[in-house]
Each structure stands twice: as structure tokens, then as C-alpha cells.
Amino acid sequence: MTEEPQEQVEQVEQAEPQQPEVVDDRLLRLAADFDNYKKRAARERDEYVARANERLLKELLPILDDLERALKSAEEHEEAQLEEGVRLVHRSLASLLQRNGVEEISTEGKFDPHVHEALLAQPAEDREHGDVLDVIQKGYKLGDLVVRPARVIVAE
């Protein structure tokens, strides 16, 4: 089994004066070991991403099936079934996102530039300056990471 790169460096540094060829050989091996480590780490990282994407896709496929059924109902002009199909797809997708840690950003109260994007400012007599008046597009966050800020209209 190969030694850890740090141990190899320490051995080279502590070694008694050796032939330059021996030191060069050890440094080349150390560089090769480090290069192999970087390649292995990159492969493992790509594998983790692929596995995470696979899991997400497996959970999205039933929602795609529901959407296809809703579209098929739309072709048959069954409005009640179409509406129920779209509601089912919405519930399924919202549930999937929630299970994976996605939360809707609150738009109640004051404008927060960290999670909101002001698209428009309007005068509002019954509201304080900086209050969120309306939501143009909902925002979402994953843990503390803002995936998409909420686009809002703010009171002047």
C-alpha cells in the first residue's frame, strides 16, 4: 500500500543527503500519487452528483406521469378531470420539493433584499414604507440557500 503524500514529503525532507536521482524519483512518485488522488476525488464527486440527480429524477417521473394524464384529459375536454389532474400534479410536485428541503420564501411583512427582489415600488397609504404589497413570482430556498428570490412589489 502506498504511503500518504504528507508522510512521503516528510521522509524526503528528513532524509539524509541522497543522490539527486533518488530524490527526483520520490518527488515524481509523490506528484503522480497526488494527481491520481485528484482524479479519484473528481470521479467520486461526479458519481455523487449523478446519484443525487438519479434519485431526484426517480421522484419526478410519477409527477410527469400525472401531467401526461392531465394533458390527455384536456384533449378529451373534460374540464373537471383536467382541473383535478393539474391539482394532483401541483400537490405531488410541492410535496416532493418539501420532502427535499425546499421551502417557499415568506413575503409577509417587510422587504428583505436577501430573499426578495423588488420589481416595482408603489405608493400605498395604508402600508408602511418597505412593506411587501404583492408577489409577482414566489421565491424558494433550500435550507439557507436562496434558490430563487421572491419577486415582489414594495410600498413606497
C-alpha positions in Angstrom: 0.0 0.0 0.0 1.3 3.5 -0.8 2.2 6.0 1.9 0.2 9.2 2.4 1.6 12.1 0.4 2.4 14.1 3.6 4.4 11.2 5.0 6.3 10.9 1.8 7.2 14.7 1.8 8.4 14.4 5.5 10.5 11.4 4.6 12.1 13.3 1.7 12.7 16.3 3.9 14.2 14.3 6.8 16.3 12.0 4.6 20.0 12.2 4.7 21.6 13.7 1.6 20.8 11.3 -1.1 21.5 11.1 -4.8 19.6 13.7 -6.7 18.1 10.9 -8.9 16.5 9.2 -5.8 15.0 12.5 -4.6 13.7 13.3 -8.1 12.2 9.8 -8.3 10.4 10.2 -5.0 9.1 13.6 -5.9 7.9 12.3 -9.2 6.1 9.4 -7.4 4.6 11.9 -5.0 3.4 14.1 -7.8 1.9 11.1 -9.6 0.1 9.9 -6.3 -1.3 13.4 -5.9 -2.5 13.5 -9.5 -4.2 10.1 -9.0 -5.8 11.4 -5.8 -7.2 14.5 -7.6 -8.6 12.3 -10.4 -10.2 9.8 -8.0 -11.8 12.7 -6.0 -13.2 14.2 -9.2 -14.7 10.8 -10.2 -16.2 10.4 -6.8 -17.7 13.9 -6.9 -19.2 13.2 -10.3 -20.6 10.0 -9.0 -22.3 11.7 -6.1 -23.9 14.3 -8.4 -25.1 11.6 -10.7 -26.6 9.6 -7.8 -28.3 12.7 -6.4 -29.7 13.5 -9.9 -30.9 9.9 -10.3 -32.8 10.0 -7.0 -34.5 13.3 -7.9 -35.4 12.1 -11.4 -37.0 8.9 -10.0 -39.1 11.1 -7.7 -40.1 13.4 -10.6 -41.2 10.6 -13.0 -44.5 9.9 -11.3 -45.3 13.7 -11.5 -44.5 13.6 -15.2 -47.0 10.7 -15.5 -49.6 12.7 -13.7 -49.0 15.6 -16.0 -49.4 13.4 -19.1 -52.7 12.1 -17.7 -53.9 15.7 -17.2 -52.9 16.6 -20.8 -54.7 13.5 -22.1 -57.9 14.7 -20.2 -57.5 18.1 -21.7 -57.6 16.6 -25.2 -60.9 14.9 -24.3 -62.3 18.2 -23.0 -63.2 17.0 -19.6 -62.6 20.2 -17.6 -63.3 18.8 -14.2 -60.8 16.0 -14.7 -58.3 18.4 -16.2 -58.5 20.7 -13.2 -58.2 17.8 -10.8 -55.3 16.4 -12.8 -53.4 19.7 -12.6 -54.2 20.0 -8.9 -52.8 16.5 -8.4 -49.6 17.4 -10.3 -49.2 20.6 -8.2 -49.7 18.7 -4.9 -47.2 16.0 -6.0 -44.5 18.4 -7.0 -45.0 20.6 -4.0 -44.8 17.6 -1.7 -41.6 16.3 -3.5 -39.9 19.7 -3.1 -40.9 19.9 0.5 -39.5 16.4 1.2 -36.2 17.5 -0.3 -35.9 20.6 1.9 -37.3 23.3 -0.5 -39.3 26.0 1.3 -41.3 28.9 0.0 -39.9 32.3 1.0 -42.3 34.2 3.2 -43.4 37.5 1.7 -45.3 38.8 4.7 -44.1 42.0 6.3 -41.0 44.0 5.3 -38.9 43.7 2.1 -35.7 41.7 2.7 -33.1 42.2 0.0 -31.6 38.9 0.9 -34.6 36.9 -0.1 -36.8 39.3 -2.1 -36.3 41.1 -5.4 -38.2 44.3 -5.8 -39.6 44.7 -9.3 -41.8 47.7 -8.6 -42.4 50.3 -5.8 -45.9 51.7 -5.5 -47.3 54.3 -3.1 -49.6 52.8 -0.5 -51.4 55.0 2.0 -52.4 52.1 4.3 -48.9 50.4 4.4 -45.5 51.4 5.7 -42.5 52.1 3.5 -40.8 48.8 2.6 -43.8 46.6 3.2 -44.4 43.9 0.6 -47.6 44.7 -1.2 -47.9 41.9 -3.8 -46.0 38.9 -5.0 -45.2 38.6 -8.7 -43.3 35.3 -8.5 -42.9 33.1 -5.5 -39.4 32.5 -4.2 -37.8 29.4 -2.8 -34.9 28.4 -0.7 -33.1 25.1 0.1 -32.0 25.3 3.7 -30.3 28.7 3.9 -29.6 28.9 0.2 -31.9 31.1 -1.8 -32.7 29.1 -5.0 -34.9 31.9 -6.4 -35.7 35.1 -4.7 -39.4 36.2 -4.4 -40.2 38.9 -6.9 -42.4 41.5 -5.2 -44.0 44.9 -5.3 -42.9 47.1 -2.4 -44.7 50.1 -0.8 -43.0 53.5 -1.2 
